[in-house]
Amino acid sequence: MLEAFIYGIIWCFAVYGILVMIQEITRNSTYRNIEENVKLIMTVKNVENGIENYVREISLGRNFYNNLVVIDLDSDDDTICILKELEKENINMKVLNKIEGEEYLKKEIAQNC
C-alpha cells in the first residue's frame, strides 16, 4: 500500500514536470516572436557618466531588446565615443548621430505605418 502511494506521488511529480516544461517552451517561443519586432530607441546627450553601465545592463539582462538603437543628440562630452566602443564589442546595438537618427526614424516610421 505504501509502495503504491509513493509511486503515485512520483507519477504526479513527473506529469507536473512535463506540463511545466511544455508551458515554458510555449512561453519562450512566444517571447522570441515578440522580441524580433521590438526596438528600443534611446536618445542621449552628454551622459558619458553612466551610459556604459546602462547599456551593459540592457544587453546583459533578459536580452529583450534585441535591437537597441542609440541616437546621440550632438553631445559635447565623450558619450558618442563610449557608445561606439560598446558597438565594437558586438553588443547588439546601433549608434547613430543626430542626422542619421532622424533618417532612421523616418524610415522606421514609414515601414511600420
DOSE-374898 format. One line per field, with one value per atom (N, C-alpha, C): z, y, x; residue number from 1. Coordinates in nm, 2 decimals. Each point is the difference from the previous one (the first is absolute). Layout:
<sites>
pz <- Z  ...;
py <- Y  ...;
px <- X  ...;
seq <- NUM  ...;
</sites>
This chain:
<sites>
pz <- 0.00  0.00  0.00  0.09  0.00  -0.13  -0.06  -0.12  -0.11  -0.01  -0.10  0.02  0.12  0.03  -0.04  0.02  -0.04  -0.15  -0.07  -0.15  -0.05  0.06  -0.04  0.01  0.11  0.02  -0.11  -0.02  -0.10  -0.14  -0.03  -0.13  -0.01  0.11  0.01  -0.03  0.06  -0.02  -0.14  -0.06  -0.14  -0.09  0.01  -0.08  0.01  0.13  0.03  -0.07  0.01  -0.07  -0.15  -0.06  -0.14  -0.04  0.07  -0.03  0.02  0.10  0.02  -0.11  -0.05  -0.11  -0.13  -0.02  -0.12  0.01  0.11  0.02  -0.02  0.05  -0.02  -0.15  -0.07  -0.14  -0.07  0.03  -0.07  0.03  0.13  0.04  -0.07  0.00  -0.07  -0.14  -0.07  -0.15  -0.02  0.09  -0.01  0.02  0.10  0.02  -0.12  -0.05  -0.12  -0.11  -0.03  -0.10  0.02  0.13  0.04  -0.01  0.05  0.00  -0.14  -0.10  -0.13  -0.06  0.06  -0.05  0.09  0.10  0.10  -0.02  0.00  -0.01  0.11  0.07  0.10  -0.06  -0.01  -0.06  0.11  0.03  0.11  -0.07  0.05  -0.04  0.12  -0.02  0.11  -0.03  0.10  -0.02  0.13  -0.01  0.11  0.13  -0.03  0.11  0.01  -0.02  0.01  0.13  0.11  0.13  0.01  -0.01  0.02  -0.12  -0.12  -0.12  -0.03  0.03  -0.02  0.09  0.12  0.09  -0.04  -0.04  -0.04  -0.12  -0.10  -0.12  0.03  0.09  0.03  0.08  0.09  0.07  -0.09  -0.10  -0.10  -0.08  -0.04  -0.09  0.08  0.13  0.08  0.07  -0.01  0.06  -0.07  -0.01  -0.07  -0.15  -0.04  -0.15  -0.07  0.06  -0.06  -0.11  0.02  -0.11  -0.09  -0.10  -0.10  -0.08  -0.02  -0.09  0.07  0.06  0.07  -0.09  -0.01  -0.09  0.09  0.00  0.08  -0.09  0.02  -0.09  0.09  -0.03  0.07  -0.06  0.09  -0.04  0.02  -0.07  0.00  0.13  0.07  0.13  0.00  0.10  0.02  0.07  0.06  0.07  -0.08  0.07  -0.07  -0.01  0.00  -0.01  -0.12  -0.12  -0.13  0.00  0.05  0.00  0.08  0.12  0.09  -0.08  -0.06  -0.07  -0.12  -0.07  -0.12  0.05  0.12  0.05  0.04  0.06  0.03  -0.12  -0.11  -0.12  -0.06  0.01  -0.05  0.08  0.13  0.08  -0.04  -0.11  -0.04  0.09  0.08  0.07  -0.11  0.01  -0.11  0.00  -0.06  0.00  -0.12  -0.03  -0.11  0.05  -0.02  0.05  -0.12  0.01  -0.11  0.06  -0.09  0.04  -0.03  0.03  -0.01  -0.14  -0.10  -0.14  -0.04  0.03  -0.04  0.08  0.12  0.08  -0.05  -0.05  -0.06  -0.13  -0.08  -0.12  0.04  0.10  0.05  0.05  0.08  0.05  -0.11  -0.10  -0.11  -0.08  -0.02  -0.07  0.08  0.13  0.08  0.01  0.01  0.01  -0.13  -0.11  -0.13  -0.02  0.04  -0.02  0.09  0.12  0.09  0.01  -0.09  -0.01  -0.11;
py <- -0.12  0.12  0.13  0.00  0.11  0.02  -0.12  0.01  0.06  -0.04  0.06  0.15  0.04  0.14  0.08  -0.05  0.06  0.01  -0.11  0.00  0.10  0.02  0.09  0.15  0.03  0.13  0.02  -0.10  0.02  0.03  -0.07  0.02  0.14  0.04  0.14  0.11  -0.02  0.09  0.00  -0.12  -0.02  0.07  -0.02  0.07  0.15  0.04  0.15  0.05  -0.06  0.04  0.01  -0.09  0.00  0.12  0.02  0.11  0.14  0.01  0.13  0.01  -0.10  0.01  0.04  -0.05  0.04  0.14  0.05  0.14  0.09  -0.04  0.09  0.00  -0.11  0.00  0.09  0.00  0.08  0.15  0.03  0.14  0.05  -0.08  0.05  0.03  -0.09  0.03  0.12  0.03  0.12  0.12  0.00  0.12  0.02  -0.11  0.02  0.07  -0.04  0.07  0.15  0.03  0.14  0.08  -0.07  0.07  0.04  -0.08  0.03  0.13  0.04  0.12  0.12  -0.01  0.11  0.07  0.13  0.08  0.10  0.02  0.10  0.11  0.12  0.11  0.10  0.03  0.10  0.12  0.12  0.12  0.04  0.04  0.04  0.12  0.08  0.12  0.02  0.01  0.03  -0.10  -0.12  -0.10  -0.10  0.05  -0.09  -0.07  0.07  -0.07  -0.09  -0.13  -0.09  -0.07  0.06  -0.06  -0.14  -0.02  -0.14  -0.10  0.03  -0.09  -0.03  0.11  -0.02  -0.09  0.02  -0.08  -0.14  -0.02  -0.14  -0.07  0.07  -0.06  -0.05  0.09  -0.04  -0.12  -0.01  -0.10  -0.13  0.00  -0.12  -0.05  0.08  -0.04  -0.12  0.00  -0.11  0.01  0.10  0.02  0.02  0.06  0.03  0.10  0.10  0.10  -0.05  -0.08  -0.05  0.11  0.10  0.10  0.14  0.03  0.12  0.10  0.12  0.11  0.12  0.05  0.12  0.11  0.11  0.12  0.11  0.04  0.11  0.13  0.09  0.13  0.11  -0.02  0.09  0.03  -0.11  0.01  0.08  0.08  0.07  -0.08  -0.11  -0.08  -0.13  -0.10  -0.12  -0.11  0.04  -0.10  -0.08  0.07  -0.07  -0.10  0.04  -0.09  -0.12  0.01  -0.11  -0.09  0.05  -0.08  -0.07  0.06  -0.06  -0.12  0.02  -0.11  -0.12  0.03  -0.11  -0.07  0.08  -0.06  -0.09  0.03  -0.08  -0.13  0.00  -0.12  -0.10  0.03  -0.09  -0.01  0.11  0.01  0.03  -0.07  0.01  0.14  0.10  0.13  0.08  0.10  0.09  0.14  0.07  0.13  0.10  0.10  0.10  0.14  0.09  0.14  0.06  0.12  0.07  -0.01  0.03  -0.01  -0.14  -0.09  -0.14  -0.05  0.04  -0.04  0.05  0.12  0.06  -0.08  -0.04  -0.08  -0.14  -0.05  -0.14  0.00  0.10  0.01  0.02  0.08  0.02  -0.13  -0.07  -0.13  -0.10  -0.01  -0.10  0.03  0.13  0.04  -0.03  0.03  -0.02  -0.15  -0.09  -0.14  -0.06  0.06  -0.07  0.07  0.10  0.06  -0.06;
px <- 0.08  -0.08  0.09  0.10  0.09  0.07  0.04  0.07  -0.08  -0.13  -0.09  -0.01  -0.01  -0.02  0.13  0.11  0.13  0.01  -0.04  0.00  -0.10  -0.11  -0.10  0.05  0.07  0.06  0.11  0.08  0.11  -0.06  -0.11  -0.07  -0.06  -0.05  -0.06  0.11  0.11  0.11  0.05  0.01  0.04  -0.09  -0.13  -0.10  0.01  0.01  0.01  0.12  0.11  0.13  -0.02  -0.06  -0.02  -0.09  -0.11  -0.09  0.07  0.09  0.07  0.10  0.07  0.09  -0.07  -0.11  -0.08  -0.04  -0.04  -0.04  0.12  0.12  0.12  0.04  -0.01  0.04  -0.10  -0.13  -0.09  0.02  0.03  0.02  0.13  0.10  0.13  -0.02  -0.07  -0.02  -0.09  -0.09  -0.08  0.08  0.09  0.09  0.09  0.05  0.09  -0.07  -0.12  -0.08  -0.02  -0.02  -0.02  0.14  0.10  0.14  0.04  -0.03  0.05  -0.06  -0.11  -0.07  0.02  0.07  0.02  0.13  0.00  0.12  -0.01  0.11  0.01  0.09  -0.06  0.07  0.02  0.13  0.03  0.06  -0.03  0.07  0.08  0.13  0.08  0.08  0.03  0.09  0.07  0.13  0.09  -0.02  0.00  -0.02  0.12  0.12  0.12  0.01  -0.05  0.00  -0.12  0.02  -0.11  -0.06  0.03  -0.06  0.05  0.13  0.05  -0.06  -0.02  -0.07  -0.14  -0.07  -0.14  -0.01  0.08  0.00  0.03  0.10  0.04  -0.11  -0.07  -0.11  -0.11  -0.03  -0.10  0.04  0.13  0.05  0.02  0.02  0.03  -0.13  -0.11  -0.12  -0.06  -0.13  -0.07  0.02  0.07  0.02  -0.13  -0.09  -0.13  0.02  0.09  0.03  0.10  -0.04  0.09  0.06  -0.08  0.04  0.00  0.12  0.02  0.05  -0.06  0.04  0.02  0.13  0.03  0.03  -0.08  0.02  0.06  0.12  0.07  -0.04  -0.05  -0.04  0.11  0.11  0.11  0.06  0.04  0.06  0.13  0.02  0.13  0.11  -0.04  0.10  0.03  0.05  0.04  -0.11  -0.12  -0.11  0.01  0.02  0.00  0.11  0.12  0.12  -0.03  -0.06  -0.03  -0.10  -0.10  -0.10  0.06  0.09  0.07  0.09  0.06  0.08  -0.09  -0.11  -0.09  -0.05  -0.03  -0.04  0.10  0.13  0.11  0.01  -0.05  0.01  -0.11  -0.07  -0.11  -0.12  -0.02  -0.12  -0.11  -0.11  -0.10  -0.06  0.07  -0.05  0.05  -0.07  0.04  0.01  0.11  0.02  0.00  -0.09  -0.02  0.02  0.05  0.00  -0.14  -0.01  -0.14  -0.06  0.08  -0.05  -0.03  0.08  -0.02  -0.13  -0.01  -0.12  -0.13  0.00  -0.12  -0.04  0.10  -0.03  -0.05  0.07  -0.04  -0.14  -0.04  -0.14  -0.10  0.03  -0.09  -0.02  0.11  -0.01  -0.08  0.02  -0.07  -0.15  -0.03  -0.14  -0.07  0.07  -0.07  -0.02  0.09  -0.01  -0.11  -0.02  -0.10  -0.14  -0.02  -0.13  -0.09;
seq <- 1  1  1  2  2  2  3  3  3  4  4  4  5  5  5  6  6  6  7  7  7  8  8  8  9  9  9  10  10  10  11  11  11  12  12  12  13  13  13  14  14  14  15  15  15  16  16  16  17  17  17  18  18  18  19  19  19  20  20  20  21  21  21  22  22  22  23  23  23  24  24  24  25  25  25  26  26  26  27  27  27  28  28  28  29  29  29  30  30  30  31  31  31  32  32  32  33  33  33  34  34  34  35  35  35  36  36  36  37  37  37  38  38  38  39  39  39  40  40  40  41  41  41  42  42  42  43  43  43  44  44  44  45  45  45  46  46  46  47  47  47  48  48  48  49  49  49  50  50  50  51  51  51  52  52  52  53  53  53  54  54  54  55  55  55  56  56  56  57  57  57  58  58  58  59  59  59  60  60  60  61  61  61  62  62  62  63  63  63  64  64  64  65  65  65  66  66  66  67  67  67  68  68  68  69  69  69  70  70  70  71  71  71  72  72  72  73  73  73  74  74  74  75  75  75  76  76  76  77  77  77  78  78  78  79  79  79  80  80  80  81  81  81  82  82  82  83  83  83  84  84  84  85  85  85  86  86  86  87  87  87  88  88  88  89  89  89  90  90  90  91  91  91  92  92  92  93  93  93  94  94  94  95  95  95  96  96  96  97  97  97  98  98  98  99  99  99  100  100  100  101  101  101  102  102  102  103  103  103  104  104  104  105  105  105  106  106  106  107  107  107  108  108  108  109  109  109  110  110  110  111  111  111  112  112  112  113  113  113;
</sites>
